[in-house]
Amino acid sequence: MKKITFLTLIAMAALSAFLFACKGGFSRTLTFTRNEIQNKVEEKFPIKRSQMVVTLVLTDPNVVLEEGSNQIGLKADAEAKLPGSGLGSLIGIGHDSYKGTVYIEGDVEYDPVEGTFYFIKGKIKEISIEGFPEQIKKPVSEMANIAVGNNLAKVPLFTLNEKDMKERAARFFLKSAKVRNGKLEVVVGL
């Protein structure tokens, strides 16, 4: 009889914990401002990549948080340079340096083992460089995606605090990540 009562108490405690978790008892909403994300992403810039006769440099990232999106955007300055003085004119493609912008998008990933949120899979969605010669546009776009992929593959944004009981309890699952009111809101929990 005592054994059945003990097992019943354990089952009731487990059921209570499960119901508490289902009602959001072990969830936590964390909010990241644009500036907090900006500070983490800026550490990865400038991004520079050279290939054949072109050097691409990406600088001055600006975090873009679009309402309702589950992605983080970055707008950065871009400069494509040809080596040497006058090489562009000599080979018939114009100037030695071209300036413009790139727009990069990436996802938010949560690693429950580390309790860390990451900006991942940075990929160029748009590249706009004024007066850029068509004959080298595609190779430079591909080079830019490789550079961004290498440098923005996994950027740590925030790690949950092990000493905070609510953050520790909520550590196991990422429920959602959305931009709301110009901030990234992530919900973690059971």
Secondary structure, 3 states (H helix, E strand, C coil): CHHHHHHHHHHHHHHHHHHHHHCCCCEEEEEEEHHHHHHHHHCCCCEEEEECCEEEEEEEEEEECCCCCCEEEEEEEEEEECCCCCHHHHCCCCCCEEEEEEEEEEEEEEECCCCEEEEEEEEEEEEEECCCCHHHHHHHHHHHHHHHHHHCCEEEEEECCCCCHHHHHCCCCEEEEEEECCEEEEEEEC
